[in-house]
Structures are given as structure tokens and as C-alpha cells.
Amino acid sequence: MEKGGGEALGTKGDDKEVNLAVWLVSVNTLKIQPFELPPLGPHDVRVRMKAVGICGSDVHYLKTLRCAHFVVKEPIVIGHECAGVVEEVGSEVKALAAGDRVALQPGISCWRCKHCKGGRYNLCSDMKLFATPPYRGSLANQAVHPADLCFKLPDNVSLEEGAMCEPLSVGIHACRRADVGPEKTVLIMGAGPIGLVTMLAAHAFGAPRIVIVDVDEYRLSVAKSLGADETVKVSTSVQDIDDEVMRIQEAMGGEIDVSFDCAGFSKTMSTALNATRAGGKVCLVGMGHNELTVPLTSAAAREVDIVGIFRYKDTWPLCLEFLRSGKIDVKPLITHRYGFSQKEVEEAFEVSAGGGDAIKVMFNL
């Protein structure tokens, strides 16, 4: 689905361009308003945004003004899945030039704490991430960002694909955390956008067999078309867990080495723990609920390892290589496209929040 047309936003006659952005001003209220850019530092670039995707966290903020423990206390610019074209570079920037197409890694870590120094900068408590309160996002005409967090796109990778590096990074980081490889069968709970990119990443990492589970028949059909070996439709009732675990294991046709819970609910995590083989691993990716009730004792007795992920680290180069080489194709995930007008912004978020046949909703600026 594509939307577009109408007068371009961001110009003001012959005057200097007004940088406009989508501001989250209150619950269920988004407004396109001016956004003054910070000054361009010597190591920064100014990027004209061309493609920005809607993330589930954006929808959470819109509906409740919070996502996990992050709370919106004042208006913020929304959006963090983005790619664009460099228009200006700082005095010390050598690797990029005006006209380069880039994908932006949205988080700026402190580089001073023990996590940053130890290489796990995604755990930095001082991370400044696009559209994570109180920091401004990237659904705007332009943004200023450190050049070293802007990755040049290969010639055969589109700007939309560049914006998809952000959700794809979640799947790649999860596969690294769970040690996915050619000898590891994979179960994925949840066939939403993150479940699907995790499936694509697991396939690229060499997983020999992937089973994906969801309550929605349409999303399972999408998963199948993208390469899932088997799909299993389940219910939302915890009473069905035992029966569904048997069906999932039968669909795998053998032991399940690694399970990803890409939904983050008590039922999905319990199913993953019960389905995974003794000595296997379960990776919690989704954040559906802040607190879960799960069968930890039985999992511990089988030495099932549980790991979590938080965002990602060092993933953009691998994302772009997978996209360049064709090992991963994210284009089928982009189901809806909208332009940059007040009406289209409101409609795009309504479609994204409504689920249905929407997987990834993308703005073309």
C-alpha cells in the first residue's frame, strides 16, 4: 500500500528551510512541528531523511507514553528506524561526503563506562537513542548525527532497506547471543516484525530448520513465504501450552536447540522454555509484559540457558552485507508506505497500531 502526493513540507518560500518533525505531544496525539537541529559538530553529519519506519516502541509511546521503563514526560520527536542522504559533513569527517546514502545507527553511547569500554555499549546507561525519552527522534526532514554511526549503503541496497537495518539488527544481535549456527535448530515465538527479522537472521546464520509460532494465520503465511520450514498456529490460552509444545516439537521433527521469544508474554516464554531441549537455550527478545510468570524450576532442572537482549551492537556492517549479498531480503516486510503530511502520519500510525496485514509501515520523505 502506498500513499503520497500533496505539497511538500519543510519549505518556507525563499527563506531558509524549516526543519519539520513528527512530535509526540500527548497520548494518541502526533503533530508535525518545527524541530531546530543542533549545531553540526566536527565529527557529525547532517542527513536528509528519506526513509523512516514505525517501530512497535513508537506505537507504545503513542498509546501509553511509555515503553518498558522509559516514560515520555515532555514532547519528543518520534522515530528511530531511518536512512537518508548526507547533505553536510563536519570539519573532521573523512569517511563520508555530501550525497552519500547512509543508514543511521540511532544510539549514541558515552564510550566512558565499563560497558562501553568492554565492548557492550548497548548496555550503556547513558545511551542517547533516537526517540527514547527524553531524546529526539528522526522522523523529520533532517537530523544531525555522529558520522561514525552513519553507514554508507551499498549501491544495490535501497534507502528503505537501509532503514530496515535497525529492526534487522535486533534479530542479528539475538542470533549472536543465542549462538545460532548450522547445527542449531530454531524455534521462534511470534511472527510479528521482530519475529520475522529474527527468522531471516537465523536463516542467514545457517540454522538448518526453523519453526515459527503465532496466533495469527496471516502472519504465519508471511513467515512461510519468507522461508520458515514449518509454522504452528496457537491460542492465547495458557491451558493449551502442553498440547502446543507437543505440536511444535512434532513440527520441528527433532530437538529444538534454540528458542526465541519475540513476543514477551508469560505464555510465549513458558512455551519456549518447555519446548527447548535439555541443555538448549532460550533468548527473550520481545517486551510484551514487564513481568512474566514462567516455569523456571523445570527449565533449570534441564539446564536450559536463558539469555536476554537489549537493542544491539556492531550490527550495521553485517546487516548491510547480508542485504548486499542477498542472504537477507527485507523488502517483503514493508507492507505500507506513506508520505510526510499530518494526515498521512496519523493514518500510518493507526495502521501500524492496528496490526492486520501491516508488518512494517514506512515513511518516504
BADREN-954952 format. One record per residue: residue in three letters; x, y, z of N, C-alpha, C in turn; residue number from 1. Coordinates in pm, whole numbers. Last residue first. Layout:
REM residues N
R;ALA;X;Y;Z;X;Y;Z;X;Y;Z;NUM
...
***
This chain:
REM residues 365
R;LEU;1010;1022;282;1013;1166;299;1067;1234;173;365
R;ASN;815;759;342;905;808;238;901;960;239;364
R;PHE;771;545;614;753;680;560;858;705;454;363
R;MET;627;223;648;743;304;616;703;442;565;362
R;VAL;546;-48;846;495;74;787;611;171;770;361
R;LYS;557;-390;833;638;-270;853;577;-155;774;360
R;ILE;286;-513;842;406;-565;908;499;-448;937;359
R;ALA;-60;-530;827;56;-440;835;171;-511;906;358
R;ASP;-293;-669;830;-193;-711;732;-71;-622;731;357
R;GLY;-339;-629;1176;-398;-672;1049;-290;-721;954;356
R;GLY;-236;-355;1350;-197;-492;1313;-254;-529;1178;355
R;GLY;-286;-102;1438;-399;-191;1419;-363;-333;1384;354
R;ALA;-54;44;1439;-107;1;1569;-218;-103;1553;353
R;SER;-30;95;1164;72;18;1234;20;-38;1365;352
R;VAL;-259;251;1120;-244;124;1050;-143;36;1123;351
R;GLU;-199;471;1280;-322;395;1305;-313;257;1241;350
R;PHE;31;563;1160;40;509;1296;-85;430;1331;349
R;ALA;-78;644;913;28;543;919;38;481;1057;348
R;GLU;-260;845;981;-309;721;922;-205;609;935;347
R;GLU;-85;1042;1077;-188;987;1164;-238;853;1112;346
R;VAL;66;1086;843;132;1044;967;30;978;1060;345
R;GLU;-127;1180;667;-64;1051;642;8;997;765;344
R;LYS;-198;1426;783;-299;1324;761;-235;1187;746;343
R;GLN;48;1564;780;-21;1538;906;-121;1424;891;342
R;SER;291;1404;568;188;1506;592;115;1469;720;341
R;PHE;487;1240;402;513;1319;522;414;1435;530;340
R;GLY;355;917;291;432;1040;278;437;1116;409;339
R;TYR;389;561;335;319;689;350;415;805;327;338
R;ARG;331;215;282;417;332;265;333;459;269;337
R;HIS;334;-121;393;261;4;378;360;120;370;336
R;THR;508;-337;409;374;-358;353;297;-229;326;335
R;ILE;802;-472;412;747;-336;404;614;-343;332;334
R;LEU;885;-731;384;831;-691;515;766;-554;511;333
R;PRO;1004;-763;137;865;-809;154;803;-770;288;332
R;LYS;1269;-655;188;1169;-578;112;1027;-629;131;331
R;VAL;1469;-796;302;1370;-737;393;1257;-667;318;330
R;ASP;1651;-1069;251;1566;-977;174;1457;-924;266;329
R;ILE;1975;-1191;292;1852;-1148;358;1780;-1049;267;328
R;LYS;2159;-1249;101;2131;-1353;200;2005;-1320;280;327
R;GLY;2230;-1050;-72;2104;-1118;-97;2074;-1230;0;326
R;SER;2447;-892;-29;2471;-1025;-86;2343;-1098;-123;325
R;ARG;2331;-667;91;2406;-654;-35;2417;-788;-106;324
R;LEU;2226;-776;327;2137;-715;228;2205;-707;92;323
R;PHE;2459;-865;455;2352;-961;427;2257;-906;320;322
R;GLU;2588;-616;473;2647;-724;393;2543;-830;360;321
R;LEU;2419;-477;644;2436;-429;508;2500;-534;418;320
R;CYS;2447;-633;879;2316;-612;815;2334;-575;668;319
R;LEU;2719;-595;929;2671;-727;892;2534;-719;826;318
R;PRO;2722;-314;991;2802;-369;880;2754;-506;834;317
R;TRP;2533;-308;1217;2504;-245;1088;2592;-298;974;316
R;THR;2618;-418;1461;2537;-499;1369;2520;-437;1230;315
R;ASP;2728;-338;1712;2813;-376;1598;2738;-459;1494;314
R;LYS;2450;-434;1906;2582;-371;1900;2657;-426;1779;313
R;TYR;2120;-372;2045;2213;-437;1954;2348;-369;1965;312
R;ARG;1857;-408;2271;1899;-339;2150;1999;-424;2071;311
R;PHE;1926;-658;2470;1885;-519;2481;1944;-444;2363;310
R;ILE;1822;-991;2543;1893;-895;2459;1839;-756;2489;309
R;GLY;1892;-1272;2760;1811;-1162;2710;1891;-1080;2611;308
R;VAL;1883;-1627;2808;1955;-1502;2785;1857;-1397;2736;307
R;ILE;1893;-1926;2978;1806;-1814;2940;1893;-1689;2924;306
R;ASP;1949;-2272;2927;2004;-2139;2950;1906;-2033;2900;305
R;VAL;1840;-2549;3087;1808;-2462;2973;1859;-2323;3006;304
R;GLU;1873;-2764;3266;1985;-2676;3230;1960;-2603;3099;303
R;ARG;1659;-2888;3366;1706;-2938;3236;1823;-2854;3184;302
R;ALA;1616;-2744;3590;1646;-2886;3608;1694;-2950;3478;301
R;ALA;1541;-2501;3480;1671;-2511;3546;1712;-2657;3561;300
R;ALA;1286;-2566;3391;1387;-2527;3293;1527;-2541;3353;299
R;SER;1158;-2614;3633;1173;-2724;3538;1277;-2693;3432;298
R;THR;1181;-2350;3740;1238;-2467;3808;1258;-2583;3713;297
R;LEU;1044;-2171;3569;1190;-2166;3579;1249;-2292;3642;296
R;PRO;790;-2125;3404;834;-2245;3477;986;-2255;3487;295
R;VAL;680;-1780;3466;730;-1887;3380;781;-2003;3464;294
R;THR;539;-1478;3438;532;-1596;3524;565;-1717;3438;293
R;LEU;690;-1156;3396;642;-1281;3341;636;-1388;3449;292
R;GLU;662;-804;3354;682;-917;3444;618;-1042;3385;291
R;ASN;614;-644;3134;730;-613;3218;763;-727;3313;290
R;HIS;531;-789;2818;497;-759;2957;625;-731;3036;289
R;GLY;666;-780;2567;522;-764;2576;475;-725;2715;288
R;MET;919;-767;2445;895;-699;2573;746;-674;2591;287
R;GLY;1127;-1022;2290;1011;-934;2300;992;-878;2439;286
R;VAL;1346;-1191;2354;1363;-1074;2267;1251;-973;2286;285
R;LEU;1513;-1428;2525;1396;-1340;2537;1423;-1211;2460;284
R;CYS;1618;-1736;2424;1653;-1594;2420;1525;-1512;2423;283
R;VAL;1721;-2042;2550;1606;-1959;2518;1648;-1813;2528;282
R;LYS;1892;-2342;2467;1898;-2201;2505;1771;-2131;2461;281
R;GLY;1959;-2674;2603;1938;-2576;2498;1938;-2434;2551;280
R;GLY;1961;-2862;2798;2089;-2808;2756;2079;-2706;2645;279
R;ALA;1678;-3018;2666;1769;-3007;2780;1906;-2961;2729;278
R;ARG;1506;-2821;2412;1569;-2943;2463;1650;-2915;2589;277
R;THR;1208;-2628;2442;1351;-2635;2415;1413;-2758;2482;276
R;ALA;949;-2621;2536;974;-2685;2408;1123;-2710;2381;275
R;ASN;951;-2479;2773;909;-2619;2777;945;-2694;2648;274
R;LEU;1035;-2225;2686;1113;-2298;2786;1079;-2447;2786;273
R;ALA;825;-2157;2507;964;-2168;2460;1048;-2250;2556;272
R;THR;607;-2149;2683;609;-2243;2571;751;-2265;2522;271
R;SER;684;-1938;2846;665;-2071;2904;670;-2178;2795;270
R;MET;682;-1729;2660;808;-1766;2724;797;-1906;2786;269
R;THR;410;-1722;2593;510;-1748;2488;643;-1791;2549;268
R;LYS;287;-1670;2845;258;-1792;2771;366;-1823;2668;267
R;SER;394;-1422;2923;414;-1540;3007;391;-1669;2928;266
R;PHE;550;-1258;2640;438;-1281;2730;464;-1407;2811;265
R;GLY;721;-1190;2423;746;-1142;2558;628;-1150;2651;264
R;ALA;778;-1226;2147;654;-1162;2191;669;-1107;2333;263
R;CYS;989;-1379;2079;984;-1244;2020;854;-1173;2053;262
R;ASP;1184;-1599;2211;1052;-1544;2241;1051;-1399;2193;261
R;PHE;1356;-1846;2045;1347;-1702;2063;1203;-1666;2098;260
R;SER;1548;-2136;2117;1416;-2074;2102;1427;-1924;2127;259
R;VAL;1753;-2395;2001;1743;-2255;2041;1602;-2206;2018;258
R;ASP;1700;-2671;1957;1824;-2626;2021;1813;-2485;2078;257
R;ILE;1470;-2915;1971;1481;-2770;1949;1601;-2719;2029;256
R;GLU;1485;-3236;1809;1501;-3148;1924;1515;-3001;1882;255
R;GLY;1238;-3301;1552;1359;-3333;1628;1370;-3235;1744;254
R;GLY;1037;-3185;1414;1083;-3315;1369;1210;-3360;1438;253
R;MET;899;-2949;1441;1044;-2942;1426;1099;-3074;1375;252
R;ALA;643;-3048;1476;672;-2967;1357;822;-2956;1333;251
R;GLU;671;-3168;1724;644;-3252;1608;675;-3177;1478;250
R;GLN;707;-2940;1878;816;-3037;1868;797;-3131;1750;249
R;ILE;453;-2827;1843;573;-2755;1799;689;-2850;1781;248
R;ARG;289;-3017;1962;272;-2988;1819;394;-2916;1764;247
R;MET;382;-3005;2226;391;-3131;2152;381;-3104;2002;246
R;VAL;312;-2741;2287;453;-2780;2290;473;-2909;2211;245
R;GLU;33;-2763;2277;103;-2686;2174;252;-2717;2171;244
R;ASP;-22;-2912;2505;-58;-2965;2374;19;-2893;2264;243
R;ASP;75;-2733;2701;129;-2868;2689;101;-2928;2551;242
R;ILE;-81;-2492;2658;64;-2496;2643;116;-2638;2619;241
R;ASP;-348;-2440;2697;-312;-2516;2577;-162;-2538;2562;240
R;GLN;-385;-2275;2908;-428;-2414;2924;-383;-2502;2808;239
R;VAL;-329;-2024;2827;-220;-2098;2890;-257;-2245;2911;238
R;SER;-450;-1910;2516;-482;-1972;2646;-363;-2050;2701;237
R;THR;-426;-1819;2265;-376;-1729;2370;-396;-1788;2509;236
R;SER;-308;-2077;2039;-410;-1994;2101;-345;-1897;2200;235
R;VAL;-123;-2115;1727;-155;-2146;1866;-263;-2051;1916;234
R;LYS;9;-2263;1441;-87;-2166;1493;-127;-2209;1634;233
R;VAL;325;-2302;1318;228;-2361;1409;139;-2249;1462;232
R;THR;519;-2382;1028;450;-2284;1112;349;-2357;1199;231
R;GLU;842;-2468;897;708;-2505;942;651;-2392;1025;230
R;ASP;1044;-2318;779;1025;-2457;738;887;-2507;778;229
R;ALA;1025;-1990;647;1005;-2078;762;981;-2220;713;228
R;GLY;1046;-1818;423;1143;-1924;442;1128;-2011;565;227
R;LEU;854;-1637;358;989;-1584;377;1091;-1693;411;226
R;SER;621;-1780;357;668;-1728;228;810;-1676;237;225
R;LYS;597;-1822;632;619;-1936;542;676;-1889;409;224
R;ALA;544;-1562;718;664;-1632;764;698;-1749;672;223
R;VAL;295;-1526;597;409;-1441;558;539;-1509;596;222
R;SER;150;-1711;739;163;-1729;593;278;-1644;540;221
R;LEU;163;-1600;992;227;-1728;969;245;-1754;819;220
R;ARG;6;-1378;950;149;-1360;977;226;-1490;960;219
R;TYR;-244;-1505;909;-182;-1424;804;-32;-1409;827;218
R;GLU;-302;-1630;1155;-279;-1711;1034;-208;-1631;925;217
R;ASP;-179;-1569;1471;-238;-1507;1353;-201;-1584;1226;216
R;VAL;-37;-1660;1678;-182;-1677;1688;-252;-1633;1561;215
R;ASP;264;-1849;1598;188;-1725;1620;40;-1760;1634;214
R;VAL;593;-1969;1536;463;-1987;1602;394;-1852;1620;213
R;ILE;822;-2143;1327;773;-2017;1384;628;-2033;1425;212
R;VAL;1116;-2327;1291;972;-2334;1312;929;-2204;1378;211
R;ILE;1384;-2406;1087;1322;-2300;1166;1171;-2322;1170;210
R;ARG;1693;-2562;1034;1547;-2577;1037;1489;-2475;1133;209
R;PRO;1958;-2480;1028;1912;-2578;929;1760;-2596;925;208
R;ALA;2097;-2158;1035;2009;-2253;1105;1947;-2350;1004;207
R;GLY;2266;-1964;922;2285;-2105;887;2197;-2204;958;206
R;PHE;2232;-1701;937;2335;-1756;1024;2353;-1906;1003;205
R;ALA;2009;-1670;777;2137;-1622;726;2254;-1675;808;204
R;HIS;1818;-1773;955;1842;-1841;827;1978;-1800;771;203
R;ALA;1830;-1579;1153;1866;-1717;1185;1895;-1797;1058;202
R;ALA;1735;-1356;1008;1872;-1358;1058;1917;-1500;1088;201
R;LEU;1471;-1434;960;1560;-1407;846;1706;-1412;889;200
R;MET;1383;-1452;1228;1381;-1569;1142;1475;-1551;1023;199
R;THR;1408;-1187;1300;1488;-1288;1371;1493;-1416;1290;198
R;VAL;1218;-1076;1137;1358;-1043;1110;1451;-1138;1185;197
R;LEU;990;-1198;1255;1024;-1225;1115;1169;-1188;1084;196
R;GLY;988;-1097;1514;996;-1241;1493;1040;-1274;1351;195
R;ILE;954;-827;1452;1079;-872;1514;1095;-1023;1501;194
R;PRO;692;-825;1326;811;-774;1259;942;-826;1318;193
R;GLY;553;-1144;1437;544;-1001;1409;673;-955;1342;192
R;ALA;535;-1406;1514;564;-1377;1374;535;-1233;1339;191
R;GLY;629;-1593;1789;586;-1460;1745;630;-1431;1603;190
R;MET;894;-1780;1868;760;-1748;1918;725;-1605;1878;189
R;ILE;1085;-1995;1689;1058;-1853;1709;913;-1838;1751;188
R;LEU;1344;-2233;1709;1201;-2205;1729;1185;-2056;1754;187
R;VAL;1598;-2395;1528;1548;-2272;1588;1396;-2269;1593;186
R;THR;1891;-2601;1549;1753;-2580;1507;1693;-2467;1588;185
R;LYS;2223;-2569;1477;2123;-2531;1577;1985;-2514;1513;184
R;GLU;2434;-2592;1308;2398;-2713;1384;2286;-2686;1485;183
R;PRO;2487;-2344;1190;2439;-2454;1105;2398;-2581;1180;182
R;GLY;2371;-2123;1458;2462;-2167;1353;2407;-2286;1279;181
R;VAL;2342;-1899;1730;2277;-1970;1620;2381;-2004;1512;180
R;ASP;2396;-1792;1988;2493;-1879;1918;2427;-1962;1809;179
R;ALA;2243;-1605;2108;2198;-1743;2122;2289;-1842;2049;178
R;ARG;2366;-1369;2037;2355;-1401;2179;2319;-1548;2200;177
R;ARG;2331;-1378;1757;2465;-1384;1815;2460;-1425;1962;176
R;CYS;2056;-1355;1743;2120;-1477;1693;2263;-1490;1744;175
R;ALA;2024;-1096;1849;1964;-1212;1917;2032;-1341;1872;174
R;HIS;2149;-944;1653;2206;-946;1789;2152;-1065;1867;173
R;ILE;1973;-994;1442;2112;-1036;1432;2177;-1043;1570;172
R;GLY;1733;-881;1536;1740;-1023;1505;1883;-1075;1499;171
R;VAL;1816;-615;1559;1764;-686;1677;1774;-836;1654;170
R;SER;1878;-548;1299;1986;-555;1397;1943;-629;1523;169
R;LEU;1631;-523;1180;1711;-641;1148;1825;-659;1247;168
R;PRO;1556;-268;1275;1489;-389;1327;1568;-516;1297;167
R;GLU;1774;-127;1129;1751;-116;1273;1673;-236;1327;166
R;CYS;1766;-177;858;1881;-228;934;1855;-222;1085;165
R;MET;1561;-47;736;1529;-176;797;1647;-238;870;164
R;ALA;1686;166;618;1609;193;740;1574;63;812;163
R;GLY;1790;29;397;1880;87;496;1809;116;627;162
R;GLU;1560;-25;257;1633;-137;316;1730;-88;422;161
R;GLU;1508;241;182;1414;168;267;1480;48;333;160
R;LEU;1729;286;17;1715;362;142;1615;296;236;159
R;SER;1863;-27;-113;1781;94;-117;1779;165;18;158
R;VAL;2158;-154;-241;2071;-152;-122;1995;-20;-118;157
R;ASN;2347;-146;-436;2227;-225;-463;2132;-235;-344;156
R;ASP;2560;4;-332;2483;58;-444;2352;-16;-468;155
R;PRO;2553;9;30;2599;-46;-98;2507;1;-210;154
R;LEU;2550;301;233;2476;191;174;2545;139;48;153
R;LYS;2745;384;512;2721;404;370;2654;280;311;152
R;PHE;2622;462;823;2687;359;744;2645;371;598;151
R;CYS;2683;649;1101;2613;654;973;2689;564;874;150
R;LEU;2836;671;1317;2714;593;1335;2626;599;1210;149
R;ASP;3034;844;1255;3073;703;1272;2953;613;1300;148
R;ALA;2908;1092;1253;2939;1027;1125;2972;880;1142;147
R;PRO;2634;1160;1467;2777;1131;1452;2804;1052;1324;146
R;HIS;2382;1376;1322;2420;1252;1388;2570;1229;1372;145
R;VAL;2090;1561;1266;2235;1567;1283;2276;1447;1367;144
R;ALA;1830;1542;1023;1882;1511;1155;2034;1527;1152;143
R;GLN;1531;1649;849;1674;1635;863;1710;1597;1007;142
R;ASN;1253;1607;857;1319;1636;730;1468;1608;737;141
R;ALA;1182;1321;1069;1198;1463;1044;1258;1483;906;140
R;LEU;1211;1106;1277;1103;1124;1179;1091;1273;1152;139
R;SER;1401;1072;1477;1448;1101;1342;1338;1109;1236;138
R;GLY;1385;1205;1817;1399;1101;1717;1433;1154;1579;137
R;ARG;1536;1324;2121;1458;1345;2000;1487;1236;1897;136
R;TYR;1518;1190;2454;1593;1227;2334;1504;1231;2210;135
R;PRO;1455;1114;2716;1400;1240;2663;1458;1281;2529;134
R;PRO;1282;857;2535;1276;974;2623;1402;990;2707;133
R;THR;1393;781;2227;1381;720;2360;1389;834;2460;132
R;ALA;1442;896;1979;1303;870;2020;1289;786;2145;131
R;PHE;1771;778;1954;1660;845;1887;1526;799;1945;130
R;LEU;1945;756;2259;1887;686;2145;1772;766;2086;129
R;LYS;2211;769;2439;2119;869;2382;2066;812;2252;128
R;MET;2307;597;2728;2279;590;2584;2178;697;2544;127
R;ASP;2395;562;2981;2388;700;2933;2363;704;2783;126
R;SER;2429;299;3028;2315;363;3095;2297;508;3052;125
R;CYS;2504;64;2783;2541;193;2841;2418;261;2901;124
R;LEU;2459;-163;2643;2414;-162;2783;2447;-31;2854;123
R;ASN;2581;-131;2401;2435;-131;2402;2378;-128;2543;122
R;TYR;2848;-172;2439;2799;-34;2451;2647;-25;2448;121
R;ARG;3039;-371;2515;2895;-393;2517;2823;-260;2535;120
R;GLY;3309;-322;2532;3255;-362;2403;3106;-388;2400;119
R;GLY;3412;-218;2761;3417;-363;2746;3356;-414;2616;118
R;LYS;3354;47;2740;3494;7;2730;3509;-143;2712;117
R;CYS;3075;31;2780;3129;81;2654;3274;35;2635;116
R;HIS;3072;-68;3042;3007;-143;2934;3062;-99;2799;115
R;LYS;3204;123;3193;3264;-10;3181;3201;-91;3068;114
R;CYS;3194;443;3014;3156;349;3120;3218;211;3095;113
R;ARG;3262;587;2785;3344;602;2905;3315;497;3012;112
R;TRP;3086;595;2573;3223;548;2547;3316;564;2667;111
R;CYS;2815;655;2569;2908;751;2632;3054;723;2601;110
R;SER;2634;615;2254;2674;575;2389;2783;669;2441;109
R;ILE;2367;675;2064;2498;734;2092;2535;701;2236;108
R;GLY;2166;499;1829;2208;521;1968;2350;576;1979;107
R;PRO;2091;440;1560;2029;552;1633;2081;583;1771;106
R;GLN;2265;426;1269;2250;353;1395;2208;456;1497;105
R;LEU;2139;496;952;2181;552;1080;2159;453;1193;104
R;ALA;2263;455;629;2173;403;731;2227;449;866;103
R;VAL;2307;679;348;2351;615;472;2234;561;553;102
R;ARG;2450;799;53;2329;740;114;2373;658;235;101
R;ASP;2624;1100;-8;2628;959;30;2495;916;91;100
R;GLY;2597;1372;-39;2545;1286;-144;2547;1138;-111;99
R;ALA;2897;1467;115;2763;1506;73;2720;1420;-45;98
R;ALA;3076;1187;256;3070;1312;181;2925;1342;146;97
R;LEU;3279;1009;495;3153;1037;428;3161;1171;358;96
R;ALA;3526;994;616;3475;872;551;3345;895;475;95
R;LYS;3595;1229;747;3672;1188;630;3604;1077;549;94
R;VAL;3522;1503;944;3466;1382;884;3540;1350;755;93
R;GLU;3593;1742;1054;3683;1629;1076;3634;1498;1014;92
R;SER;3387;1923;997;3523;1953;950;3619;1835;963;91
R;GLY;3086;1745;899;3169;1824;989;3313;1831;940;90
R;VAL;2885;1769;602;2972;1694;692;3053;1790;778;89
R;GLU;2561;1753;460;2671;1836;510;2754;1751;606;88
R;GLU;2392;1560;361;2391;1691;296;2507;1779;340;87
R;VAL;2337;1220;304;2422;1319;370;2418;1450;291;86
R;VAL;2019;1078;309;2129;1124;224;2206;1233;297;85
R;GLY;1898;797;506;1885;921;431;2009;952;350;84
R;ALA;1705;602;735;1813;615;638;1790;742;559;83
R;CYS;1586;448;1043;1598;553;943;1720;541;851;82
R;GLU;1406;422;1316;1447;332;1208;1463;416;1082;81
R;HIS;1304;611;1487;1446;578;1500;1495;478;1396;80
R;GLY;1044;825;1612;1113;760;1501;1260;733;1524;79
R;ILE;941;1154;1732;931;1010;1725;1018;956;1612;78
R;VAL;1038;1405;1953;1027;1366;1813;1033;1214;1808;77
R;ILE;842;1469;2249;964;1422;2182;934;1400;2034;76
R;PRO;718;1653;2529;710;1617;2387;846;1573;2331;75
R;GLU;781;1480;2841;768;1604;2765;766;1566;2617;74
R;LYS;790;1226;2932;746;1328;3027;730;1465;2962;73
R;VAL;767;897;2858;765;1028;2793;707;1131;2891;72
R;VAL;975;650;2998;849;725;3008;864;862;2942;71
R;PHE;1092;324;3011;1114;456;2952;979;530;2943;70
R;HIS;1054;69;3090;1073;167;3197;1102;306;3143;69
R;ALA;835;-14;2833;915;-70;2943;930;37;3050;68
R;CYS;736;287;2726;774;157;2672;874;98;2770;67
R;ARG;480;540;2726;588;466;2789;614;336;2710;66
R;LEU;252;657;2632;362;746;2671;472;672;2747;65
R;THR;61;495;2517;70;496;2663;175;593;2719;64
R;LYS;56;531;2238;-65;486;2308;-59;506;2459;63
R;LEU;312;623;2167;194;695;2122;72;659;2207;62
R;TYR;476;425;2278;486;563;2327;361;642;2289;61
R;HIS;393;206;2119;377;204;2265;379;346;2322;60
R;VAL;477;295;1867;334;278;1892;306;275;2042;59
R;ASP;751;288;1903;687;415;1867;538;409;1898;58
R;SER;787;16;1946;809;107;2059;747;244;2030;57
R;GLY;745;-88;1693;647;-115;1798;664;-24;1917;56
R;CYS;828;165;1448;861;52;1536;749;31;1637;55
R;ILE;814;271;1121;746;276;1251;777;149;1327;54
R;GLY;1096;402;934;996;301;967;933;325;1103;53
R;VAL;1188;628;691;1178;608;836;1065;509;863;52
R;ALA;1383;766;441;1300;651;478;1305;633;629;51
R;LYS;1514;1010;430;1441;964;313;1347;848;344;50
R;MET;1653;1296;581;1587;1168;595;1505;1136;470;49
R;ARG;1960;1429;534;1820;1447;494;1754;1311;495;48
R;VAL;2196;1485;786;2136;1388;694;1992;1429;663;47
R;ARG;2504;1605;869;2362;1642;861;2300;1558;751;46
R;VAL;2746;1459;1086;2693;1483;952;2547;1526;965;45
R;ASP;3030;1525;1306;2890;1498;1275;2862;1511;1126;44
R;HIS;3266;1613;1403;3258;1471;1370;3116;1428;1333;43
R;PRO;3225;1883;1461;3331;1846;1366;3324;1700;1322;42
R;GLY;2863;1936;1467;2994;1923;1528;3098;1877;1426;41
R;LEU;2612;2153;1391;2691;2046;1334;2830;2044;1396;40
R;PRO;2370;2222;1648;2479;2263;1560;2559;2142;1512;39
R;PRO;2046;2060;1623;2163;2102;1699;2273;2145;1602;38
R;LEU;1753;2193;1460;1864;2099;1466;1974;2151;1557;37
R;GLU;1428;2236;1566;1556;2302;1545;1670;2203;1563;36
R;PHE;1143;2163;1420;1242;2096;1504;1378;2158;1473;35
R;PRO;796;2243;1382;939;2273;1362;1027;2202;1465;34
R;GLN;565;1960;1352;603;2093;1401;752;2117;1375;33
R;ILE;304;1752;1333;421;1794;1257;450;1938;1292;32
R;LYS;198;1562;1610;190;1688;1538;318;1713;1460;31
R;LEU;-3;1318;1763;119;1348;1692;99;1477;1611;30
R;THR;-156;1163;2023;-150;1291;1953;-11;1315;1896;29
R;ASN;-183;954;2204;-254;947;2076;-254;1077;1998;28
R;VAL;-85;1160;2467;-137;1028;2430;-218;1038;2301;27
R;SER;120;1422;2321;40;1365;2429;-12;1230;2381;26
R;VAL;313;1468;2128;284;1574;2224;198;1528;2341;25
R;LEU;554;1373;1927;456;1310;2015;430;1408;2128;24
R;TRP;620;1524;1618;632;1531;1763;519;1453;1829;23
R;VAL;792;1500;1332;670;1448;1395;693;1441;1545;22
R;ALA;936;1803;1197;945;1669;1254;810;1629;1311;21
R;LEU;1110;2026;979;988;1979;1044;1005;1835;1089;20
R;ASN;1307;2298;936;1314;2154;960;1191;2112;1039;19
R;VAL;1265;2529;691;1222;2498;826;1227;2346;842;18
R;GLU;1514;2682;491;1422;2571;515;1391;2553;663;17
R;LYS;1512;3033;456;1582;2913;495;1482;2803;529;16
R;ASP;1281;3156;203;1356;3163;328;1430;3032;351;15
R;ASP;1117;3150;-9;1259;3165;-40;1344;3169;85;14
R;GLY;883;2930;137;912;3028;34;1060;3029;-1;13
R;LYS;971;2710;315;905;2834;355;944;2943;256;12
R;THR;943;2357;357;991;2476;288;910;2596;329;11
R;GLY;826;2145;483;963;2175;519;1020;2296;448;10
R;LEU;633;1931;273;651;2004;397;798;2035;418;9
R;ALA;486;1949;-48;599;1907;36;609;1994;159;8
R;GLU;146;1888;-109;255;1984;-101;363;1936;-6;7
R;GLY;59;1565;-254;37;1682;-170;160;1770;-166;6
R;GLY;187;1227;-237;127;1342;-300;107;1456;-204;5
R;GLY;88;904;-101;181;1011;-133;108;1128;-194;4
R;LYS;101;559;-20;33;687;-12;134;794;-50;3
R;GLU;62;217;-90;144;337;-97;56;460;-94;2
R;MET;85;-119;0;0;0;0;88;123;0;1
***
